[in-house]
């Protein structure tokens, strides 16, 4: 399906990292043959893969370090949760 890395999360769901333009990566959850249900954007493929490997869904509902969550319109400057804003 073109994912750079994939694994089963602690909640049993499958997640993977897909490449984006300009070297960015998107950590995706709810993987299906036709796509994915949700995703978080990262500054690089490596950052997205690191977040995928570190993510424990028993401790957090979403991964750390992302700069954009397209589903909710949230953005974080350089992945810092304290800078989160919501774009209309």
KEPAFI-382050 format. One line per 5 residues: number of its first residue (from 1); their letters; for each residue x, y, z of N, C-alpha, C, O. Coordinates in steps of 0.05 Angstrom, whole numbers, plus 32768, in hexadecimal, padded with zeros to 4 digits. Layout:
REM residues N
NUM> A> X/Y/Z/X/Y/Z/X/Y/Z/X/Y/Z | ... .
END
This chain:
REM residues 88
1> XXXXX> 8010/7FE8/8000/8000/8000/8000/8011/8019/8000/8006/802F/8000 | 802C/8017/8000/803D/802E/7FFE/8046/8039/8019/8053/804E/8019 | 803F/802C/802F/8048/8036/8049/8065/8031/804D/8070/801C/8046 | 8073/8044/8059/8090/8041/805F/8095/802F/8076/80A9/8021/8077 | 8082/802E/8089/8084/801E/80A1/8068/801A/80AB/8056/802B/80A8 .
6> XXXXX> 8063/8003/80B8/8048/7FFD/80C3/804B/7FEB/80DB/805E/7FDB/80DD | 8038/7FED/80EE/8038/7FDB/8105/801D/7FDB/8111/800C/7FED/810D | 8018/7FC6/8121/7FFF/7FC5/8130/8003/7FD3/814A/8016/7FCE/8159 | 7FF1/7FE6/8150/7FF2/7FF6/8169/7FE8/7FE5/8181/7FDD/7FD0/817D | 7FED/7FEF/8199/7FE5/7FE1/81B1/7FC7/7FDE/81B3/7FBD/7FCC/81C2 .
11> XXXXX> 7FB7/7FEE/81A5/7F9A/7FEB/81A5/7F90/7FD7/8190/7F78/7FD3/818D | 7FA3/7FCA/8181/7F9C/7FB7/816D/7F99/7FC2/8151/7F98/7FB3/813E | 7F97/7FDC/814E/7F94/7FE9/8135/7FAF/7FEA/8126/7FC4/7FEB/8132 | 7FAE/7FE9/810B/7FC6/7FEC/80FB/7FCA/8009/80F3/7FB8/8017/80ED | 7FE4/8011/80F4/7FEC/802C/80EC/8004/802A/80DA/8013/8017/80DB .
16> XXXXX> 8007/803E/80C9/801E/803F/80B7/8026/805B/80B0/8017/806E/80B5 | 803D/805E/80A4/8047/8078/809C/8048/8079/807D/8055/8068/8071 | 803B/808C/8072/803B/8090/8055/804B/80A9/804E/804B/80BC/805D | 805A/80A7/8038/806A/80BF/8030/8058/80D5/8025/8043/80D0/8019 | 8060/80ED/802A/8053/8105/8020/8067/8114/800F/807F/810D/800E .
21> XXXXX> 805E/8129/8002/8070/8139/7FF2/8085/8148/8003/8080/814C/801B | 809B/814F/7FF7/80B0/815E/8004/80BC/8150/801D/80C5/815E/802F | 80BC/8135/801D/80C8/8126/8032/80B8/8124/804C/80C2/8119/8060 | 80A0/812E/804C/808F/812C/8064/8083/8110/8066/8083/8101/8052 | 8078/8109/807E/806B/80EF/8081/8051/80F2/8090/804D/8105/809F .
26> XXXXX> 803F/80DF/808B/8025/80DF/8099/8022/80C4/80A7/8023/80AF/809A | 801E/80C6/80C2/8018/80AE/80D1/7FFA/80A9/80CF/7FEB/80BA/80D8 | 7FF2/8092/80C5/7FD6/808D/80BF/7FCC/8076/80D0/7FDB/8063/80D6 | 7FB3/8077/80D9/7FA6/8062/80E8/7F8D/8059/80D9/7F84/8067/80C7 | 7F83/8042/80E1/7F6B/8037/80D4/7F71/802F/80B8/7F62/8035/80A5 .
31> XXXXX> 7F88/8022/80B3/7F90/801A/8098/7F7C/8007/808B/7F73/7FF4/8098 | 7F76/800D/8072/7F65/7FFB/8062/7F72/7FF8/8047/7F86/8005/8041 | 7F67/7FE7/8036/7F72/7FE3/801B/7F6E/7FFD/800A/7F7C/8001/7FF7 | 7F5A/800D/8012/7F54/8025/8003/7F60/803E/800E/7F5E/8054/8002 | 7F6D/803D/8025/7F78/8055/8032/7F7B/8053/804F/7F85/803E/805A .
36> XXXXX> 7F73/8068/805E/7F76/8069/807B/7F5F/807A/8086/7F53/808A/8078 | 7F5B/8078/80A0/7F45/8087/80AD/7F4F/80A2/80B9/7F40/80B5/80B8 | 7F67/80A3/80C3/7F71/80BB/80D0/7F8F/80BE/80CB/7F9C/80A9/80C6 | 7F9A/80D6/80CE/7FB6/80D9/80C9/7FC1/80F3/80D6/7FB3/8106/80D9 | 7FDB/80F2/80DC/7FE9/8109/80E8/8002/810E/80D7/8010/80FB/80D0 .
41> XXXXX> 8007/8127/80D1/801D/812F/80BF/8036/8136/80D0/8035/8142/80E5 | 804D/812D/80C5/8067/8131/80D2/807A/813F/80BE/8077/813D/80A6 | 808F/814C/80C9/80A2/815B/80B8/80B3/8149/80A7/80BE/8152/8093 | 80B6/812F/80AE/80C6/811D/809F/80BC/8100/80A1/80AC/80FA/80B3 | 80C4/80EF/808F/80BD/80D3/8091/80C8/80C7/80AB/80B9/80B9/80B9 .
46> XXXXX> 80E1/80CE/80B1/80ED/80C3/80CA/80DE/80CB/80E3/80DB/80BB/80F5 | 80D5/80E4/80E4/80C6/80ED/80FC/80AB/80DE/80FE/80A3/80D6/8114 | 809E/80D9/80E8/8085/80CA/80E8/808A/80AD/80F1/807A/80A1/8100 | 809F/80A1/80E6/80A5/8085/80EE/80AD/8083/810B/80A4/8070/8119 | 80BC/8096/8115/80C3/8096/8132/80AA/8099/8143/80A8/808B/8158 .
51> XXXXX> 8097/80AA/813B/807F/80AD/814A/806E/8093/8149/8062/808C/815E | 806E/8086/8133/805F/806D/8130/806B/8058/8143/805C/804A/8151 | 8085/8056/8144/8092/8042/8155/808F/8048/8172/808E/8036/8183 | 808E/8062/817A/808C/806A/8196/806F/806A/81A0/806B/806A/81B9 | 805B/806B/818F/8040/806F/8197/8035/8057/81A6/8034/8041/819C .
56> XXXXX> 802B/805C/81BF/801E/8048/81CF/8001/8052/81D3/7FFC/8064/81E2 | 7FEE/8045/81C5/7FD2/804F/81C6/7FC6/804A/81E1/7FB0/8055/81E7 | 7FD3/803B/81F3/7FC9/8038/820E/7FCE/8052/821E/7FC1/8057/8232 | 7FE2/8061/8216/7FEA/8079/8224/7FE0/8093/8217/7FDD/80A7/8224 | 7FDC/8093/81FD/7FD4/80AB/81EF/7FC2/80A4/81D7/7FC6/8091/81C9 .
61> XXXXX> 7FAD/80B5/81D3/7F9A/80B1/81BD/7FA6/80B8/81A2/7F9C/80AE/818D | 7FBB/80C8/81A2/7FC8/80CE/8188/7FE6/80D0/818B/7FF0/80D3/81A2 | 7FF4/80CE/8175/8012/80CE/8176/801C/80EA/817E/800E/80FE/817E | 8036/80EB/8184/8043/8104/818B/8053/810F/8174/805A/8100/8162 | 8058/8129/8174/806B/8136/8162/8060/813F/8147/806F/8149/8136 .
66> XXXXX> 8046/813B/8142/803B/8143/8128/8037/8161/8126/8035/816F/813A | 8036/816B/810D/8032/8188/810A/8016/818F/80FE/800D/81A6/80FF | 8009/817A/80F3/7FEE/817F/80E7/7FDD/8166/80E9/7FE6/8150/80E3 | 7FC4/816B/80F1/7FB0/8155/80F2/7F99/815E/80E0/7F87/816C/80E8 | 7F9A/8156/80C6/7F86/815F/80B3/7F69/815A/80BA/7F57/816B/80B4 .
71> XXXXX> 7F63/8144/80C8/7F47/813E/80CF/7F3B/8153/80E1/7F23/815A/80DE | 7F4A/815C/80F4/7F3F/8170/8108/7F47/818D/8101/7F3B/819F/810D | 7F59/8191/80EF/7F63/81AC/80E9/7F77/81B7/80FC/7F7F/81CE/80FB | 7F80/81A6/810F/7F94/81AF/8123/7FB0/81B0/8116/7FB7/819F/8105 | 7FBF/81C3/8120/7FDB/81C7/8118/7FEC/81CC/8131/7FE3/81D8/8144 .
76> XXXXX> 8005/81C3/8130/8018/81C7/8146/8033/81D0/813A/803E/81C3/8128 | 803C/81E7/8143/8056/81F1/8139/806C/81DE/8142/8070/81D9/8159 | 807A/81D3/812E/8090/81C0/8132/8088/81A9/8144/809A/819E/8152 | 806F/81A1/8144/8066/818A/8153/8062/818E/8171/805E/817B/8180 | 8064/81A7/8179/8061/81AE/8196/8043/81B1/819D/8036/81C3/8194 .
81> XXXXX> 803A/819F/81AF/801D/819F/81B7/8015/81B9/81C4/7FFD/81C0/81C3 | 8027/81C8/81D0/801F/81E1/81DE/8019/81F7/81CA/800E/820C/81D2 | 8020/81F3/81B0/801B/8208/819C/8003/8201/818B/7FFF/820D/8175 | 7FF3/81EE/8193/7FDC/81E4/8182/7FC8/81FA/817C/7FBF/8208/818E | 7FC1/81FB/8162/7FAB/820D/8159/7F99/81FD/8148/7FA0/81E7/813E .
86> XXX> 7F80/8207/8143/7F6D/81FA/8132/7F67/820D/811B/7F5F/8224/811F | 7F6B/8202/8103/7F65/8212/80EB/7F47/820D/80E4/7F3E/81F7/80E4 | 7F39/8222/80DD/7F1D/821F/80D6/7F19/8210/80BC/7F03/820C/80B3 .
END
